[in-house]
Amino acid sequence: PQVRMEAVLACAAIPEARSVLVAAAAAESPRDGWIDYAFSQAVHHLKGRWLPAFRRGELDFGAQRKGLGAVLGASGSEGVLDE
């Protein structure tokens, strides 16, 4: 779990839309409270990058359904899928 948490923290430091895909990959595996916190912080920190790309259809989560759900849930944005 610590390696996944470090990966999530590291991806938040890379200001690109696709960085959130690393966090989503970590969400595919079991998480603890530390990973959950790091994950939510990464999603919020990168939101200005990944959300516009996601809405334009430029961000592909592939088979990471659980990760996509976790990202959307952690984003705290109602209506993310409305546009």
C-alpha positions as CSV (number, residue, x, y, z in Angstrom):
1,P,0.0,0.0,0.0
2,Q,2.8,2.5,0.7
3,V,4.2,2.2,-2.8
4,R,0.7,3.0,-4.3
5,M,0.4,5.9,-1.9
6,E,3.7,7.3,-3.1
7,A,2.7,6.8,-6.7
8,V,-0.5,8.8,-6.1
9,L,1.5,11.6,-4.4
10,A,4.0,11.6,-7.2
11,C,1.4,11.9,-9.9
12,A,-0.1,14.9,-8.2
13,A,3.2,16.7,-8.7
14,I,3.0,16.2,-12.5
15,P,0.6,18.9,-13.8
16,E,-0.8,16.9,-16.8
17,A,-4.3,15.6,-17.4
18,R,-3.1,12.0,-17.7
19,S,-1.5,12.1,-14.3
20,V,-4.9,11.4,-12.8
21,L,-4.8,8.0,-14.6
22,V,-2.0,7.0,-12.3
23,A,-4.2,7.8,-9.3
24,A,-7.0,5.9,-10.9
25,A,-4.8,2.9,-11.4
26,A,-4.0,3.0,-7.6
27,A,-7.8,3.1,-6.9
28,E,-8.2,-0.3,-8.7
29,S,-6.5,-2.0,-5.7
30,P,-7.5,-2.1,-2.1
31,R,-6.9,1.2,-0.3
32,D,-6.5,2.3,3.2
33,G,-7.2,5.7,4.8
34,W,-3.7,7.1,3.9
35,I,-4.2,6.2,0.2
36,D,-7.8,7.5,0.2
37,Y,-6.5,10.9,1.6
38,A,-3.6,11.1,-0.9
39,F,-6.0,10.1,-3.7
40,S,-8.6,12.7,-2.9
41,Q,-5.9,15.4,-2.7
42,A,-4.4,14.4,-6.0
43,V,-7.7,14.4,-7.7
44,H,-8.6,17.8,-6.4
45,H,-5.1,19.2,-7.1
46,L,-5.2,18.0,-10.7
47,K,-8.8,18.8,-11.4
48,G,-8.0,21.8,-13.5
49,R,-6.1,19.6,-15.8
50,W,-8.0,16.3,-16.0
51,L,-11.6,17.6,-15.9
52,P,-11.4,19.7,-19.1
53,A,-9.6,16.9,-20.9
54,F,-12.2,14.4,-19.7
55,R,-15.1,16.5,-20.9
56,R,-13.4,16.9,-24.3
57,G,-13.1,13.1,-24.5
58,E,-9.3,13.3,-24.5
59,L,-8.7,11.3,-21.3
60,D,-9.2,7.5,-21.6
61,F,-9.6,5.5,-18.4
62,G,-9.8,2.3,-20.5
63,A,-10.8,-0.6,-18.3
64,Q,-10.2,1.3,-15.1
65,R,-13.9,1.5,-14.2
66,K,-13.3,1.4,-10.5
67,G,-10.7,4.0,-10.9
68,L,-12.9,6.2,-13.0
69,G,-15.7,5.9,-10.4
70,A,-13.2,6.8,-7.6
71,V,-11.9,9.9,-9.5
72,L,-15.4,11.1,-10.3
73,G,-16.5,10.5,-6.7
74,A,-13.5,12.2,-5.2
75,S,-13.8,15.2,-7.5
76,G,-16.7,16.6,-5.6
77,S,-18.2,18.0,-8.7
78,E,-21.9,17.6,-9.2
79,G,-22.7,17.4,-12.9
80,V,-19.3,16.3,-14.1
81,L,-21.0,14.1,-16.6
82,D,-23.7,16.6,-17.6
83,E,-21.6,18.3,-20.3
